[in-house]
Amino acid sequence: MPAELRKRAAPAPAAPPPKAKKATTSKEKGKKEDTAAKETESPASNPAEDPKAGIPDGAGGVSATAEITGADVAQEVAAKAETEAVKGKKGAKGGKAESSGTPKTGGSIELEGFGEEIETNEGEKTTLAKLVEQSKAGVVLFTYPKASTPGCTKQACLFRDAYAPLTATGLSIYGLSTDSPKSNTTFKTKQKLPYPLLCDPSATLIAAIGFKSGKSTTRGVFVVDKSGKVLAAEAGGPQVTVDVVKGVVEEMGGDSGAGGIQKAEERAGGDGELVADTAAEVADSAEMIDA
């Protein structure tokens, strides 16, 4: 009987080789190290309890002796401000008081050098300081835009007609404008003005008392006493400027009415020189008005 051949089963396929492990990159390695470092770090400190905010001594250039807090900064700023204030006070004591702007009624001015040099209608050089020194009680300056114009003529004549009572307490009256000595002399002569007219072509004094307006002069009146106290500084029309001086005279003990001279003499306490000078001025004024 022939032998029976049997087929041998095919061998099982071989198992695939294990996959090679992927090499760790430097980037991934760095991430792992960072994660490990964070896990070992101590929790953030409370700034209120730890002024150094968890920074060890010597780290980041900060030492235990160089701690800075909000209180330290505040103290430093306060100390600096105090130092500056002391310097300012010393500077103010060491130098002259600076002008705070246009003089105001009730304020004061440093007469020496105030307004620079001007001249009278007769061409005599002078200053406000000299005029005040020559006066008995102070100076009245009424400003006007241009000599011999209607408004200025009215203003000048109002001061002329009230000259006696307005000067009864020792005030000296002057008109002030940018006109030339020739123009002001013609104005004074034609209107028979009993007081001098001052010429300020550069408007230095006019500007100093606050009555310069661009290239023009603002109508107004300025009154200052012997000590430099400003008794009046007011802009206004012709009548207003005269009324302002009348008010000053009344405050000084005079009277803006007809009896002003007599009352001023009585309050002067028998000052013979003031009485004689005032009487002479009144006589000269009356003579010029009648002429």
C-alpha positions in Angstrom: 0.0 0.0 0.0 1.6 3.3 -1.0 2.6 5.7 1.8 0.3 8.8 2.4 2.1 12.1 2.2 0.9 14.7 4.6 1.5 18.5 4.1 3.4 20.2 6.9 1.8 23.3 8.4 3.5 26.5 7.5 5.5 28.0 10.3 4.0 31.1 12.1 5.3 34.4 10.9 8.0 35.9 13.1 7.0 38.7 15.5 8.0 42.2 14.3 11.0 43.7 16.0 10.3 46.1 18.8 10.1 49.8 17.7 13.1 51.9 18.6 12.5 54.5 21.3 12.3 58.0 20.0 15.3 60.1 21.0 14.4 62.9 23.5 15.1 66.3 21.9 16.8 69.1 23.8 13.6 71.1 23.8 11.6 68.4 25.4 14.3 67.7 27.9 14.3 71.4 28.8 10.5 71.3 29.4 10.9 68.3 31.7 13.6 70.1 33.7 11.5 73.2 34.0 8.5 71.2 35.3 10.7 69.5 37.8 12.1 72.8 39.0 8.6 74.3 39.4 7.5 71.3 41.5 10.4 71.8 43.9 10.0 75.7 44.1 8.6 77.1 47.3 5.3 78.9 47.0 5.2 82.7 46.3 5.7 84.8 49.4 3.3 87.4 50.8 4.8 90.9 50.2 3.2 92.2 53.3 5.1 89.6 55.4 8.2 89.3 53.3 9.6 92.7 52.2 12.2 90.9 50.0 9.4 89.1 48.1 11.1 85.8 48.4 14.4 87.0 46.8 17.4 85.5 48.7 20.1 87.7 50.0 22.5 88.7 47.2 20.2 87.6 44.4 19.6 90.1 41.6 21.9 92.6 43.2 19.5 93.2 46.2 21.0 92.7 49.7 19.3 92.5 53.0 20.6 96.0 53.8 19.1 97.5 50.6 15.4 96.8 51.2 13.1 99.6 49.8 9.5 99.9 51.0 6.7 102.4 50.2 7.3 104.2 53.5 11.0 104.7 52.7 10.1 106.3 49.3 7.5 108.6 50.9 10.0 109.8 53.5 12.6 110.4 50.9 10.2 112.5 48.8 9.0 114.5 51.9 12.6 115.2 52.9 13.4 116.5 49.3 10.4 118.7 49.3 11.3 120.2 52.7 14.8 120.9 51.5 13.5 122.7 48.4 11.1 124.8 50.5 14.0 125.9 52.8 16.0 126.9 49.8 13.1 129.0 48.5 12.7 130.8 51.8 16.4 131.6 52.0 16.3 132.9 48.4 13.4 135.2 49.2 15.1 136.6 52.3 18.3 137.1 50.5 16.9 139.1 47.5 14.3 141.8 46.9 10.7 141.0 46.7 9.6 140.5 43.2 6.7 142.3 41.7 3.6 140.3 41.5 2.3 142.1 38.5 0.2 145.3 38.0 -0.1 147.3 41.3 -3.5 147.0 43.0 -5.3 149.2 45.4 -4.1 148.4 48.9 -0.8 146.9 47.7 2.6 148.5 47.7 5.4 149.2 45.2 9.2 149.7 45.5 9.4 153.4 44.5 13.1 153.4 43.6 13.4 152.5 39.9 9.7 152.1 39.4 8.6 153.0 35.9 12.1 154.3 34.9 12.7 157.9 33.9 10.2 160.3 32.4 10.1 164.1 31.9 7.8 167.0 32.6 6.2 169.1 29.9 9.1 171.6 30.5 11.7 168.9 29.6 12.9 168.2 33.1 14.0 164.6 33.7 12.4 162.9 36.7 11.1 159.7 38.2 8.1 158.6 40.2 10.3 158.2 43.3 11.5 161.8 43.0 7.9 163.1 42.5 6.7 161.2 45.6 9.7 162.5 47.6 8.9 166.1 46.6 5.3 165.7 47.6 3.8 166.2 51.1 1.6 163.1 51.2 1.9 161.3 47.8 1.3 161.5 44.1 -1.8 161.3 41.8 -1.2 160.3 38.2 -4.1 160.5 35.9 -3.5 158.9 32.5 -5.0 160.1 29.2 -4.5 158.7 25.6 -3.8 162.0 23.7 -3.4 165.6 24.6 -6.0 168.2 23.3 -8.6 165.5 22.3 -12.2 166.0 23.6 -12.2 163.2 26.3 -8.7 164.1 27.5 -9.5 167.8 27.6 -12.6 167.1 29.7 -10.6 164.9 32.1 -7.8 167.5 32.5 -10.3 170.3 33.1 -12.2 168.3 35.8 -8.9 167.9 37.7 -8.2 171.6 37.1 -11.6 172.6 38.6 -11.3 170.3 41.6 -7.6 171.0 42.1 -7.9 172.8 45.4 -9.8 170.2 47.4 -8.0 167.3 45.7 -4.6 168.6 46.9 -5.8 169.7 50.3 -4.3 166.7 52.1 -0.9 167.1 50.5 -1.3 165.0 47.3 0.5 166.3 44.2 -1.4 165.9 40.9 0.2 165.1 37.5 -1.2 164.3 34.1 0.6 161.4 32.3 0.6 160.5 28.6 2.9 159.4 25.8 2.7 162.9 24.3 5.8 165.0 23.6 6.8 167.9 25.9 5.7 170.3 23.1 2.2 168.8 22.8 1.7 168.7 26.5 2.9 172.2 27.0 0.5 173.5 24.4 -2.3 171.5 26.1 -1.4 172.8 29.6 -1.2 176.4 28.4 -4.4 176.4 26.4 -6.5 174.7 29.2 -4.7 176.7 32.0 -3.9 173.6 34.0 -2.4 174.3 37.5 -0.4 171.0 37.6 2.5 169.6 35.5 2.0 167.1 32.6 4.4 164.2 32.4 5.7 162.8 29.1 6.3 159.1 28.9 6.9 158.4 25.1 8.1 154.8 25.8 5.1 154.2 28.1 7.4 152.6 30.8 5.7 154.3 33.7 2.3 154.0 32.1 2.9 150.2 31.7 4.2 149.9 35.2 1.0 151.2 36.7 -1.1 149.0 34.5 -2.6 151.5 32.0 -0.8 150.5 28.8 -3.1 148.9 26.2 -1.2 147.8 23.1 0.1 151.0 21.5 -2.4 153.1 23.3 -2.9 154.4 26.9 -5.9 153.5 29.0 -7.6 156.4 30.8 -7.3 155.9 34.5 -5.8 157.1 37.8 -3.1 155.9 40.1 -2.5 157.2 43.7 0.5 156.3 45.8 1.6 157.6 49.2 5.1 158.4 50.6 5.7 154.9 51.7 4.8 153.3 48.4 1.4 152.1 49.4 -1.1 152.2 46.5 -4.1 154.2 47.6 -5.9 153.8 44.2 -5.4 152.2 40.8 -8.5 152.3 38.6 -9.3 152.7 35.0 -12.4 154.8 34.0 -13.8 157.8 32.2 -12.9 161.4 33.0 -15.4 161.9 35.8 -14.6 158.4 37.3 -10.9 159.2 37.6 -11.7 162.5 39.5 -14.2 160.8 41.8 -11.7 158.1 42.7 -9.2 160.8 44.0 -12.0 162.5 45.9 -12.6 159.2 47.7 -8.9 159.0 48.6 -8.9 162.5 49.9 -11.9 161.9 52.1 -10.2 158.8 53.5 -7.1 160.8 54.2 -9.1 163.3 56.3 -9.9 165.9 53.7 -13.2 166.8 52.0 -13.9 166.7 48.3 -16.4 169.5 48.7 -15.8 173.3 49.0 -14.8 173.0 52.7 -12.1 170.4 52.0 -9.2 172.8 52.5 -10.3 174.1 55.9 -11.1 170.6 57.2 -7.7 169.3 56.0 -5.9 172.1 57.7 -7.7 171.5 61.0 -6.9 167.8 60.9 -3.2 168.6 60.1 -2.9 169.8 63.7 -1.7 173.3 63.0 1.1 172.4 60.5 1.9 175.9 59.4 4.0 174.8 56.4 1.2 172.7 55.0 -1.4 175.4 55.6 0.8 178.1 53.9 1.7 175.9 51.0 -1.9 174.8 50.4 -3.1 178.4 50.5 -0.5 179.5 48.0 -1.4 176.6 45.7 -5.1 177.5 45.9 -4.3 181.2 45.2 -2.2 180.3 42.1 -5.0 177.9 40.9 -7.7 180.6 41.2 -5.5 183.2 39.5 -4.8 180.8 36.5 -8.5 179.9 36.2 -9.6 183.6 36.2 -7.0 184.6 33.7 
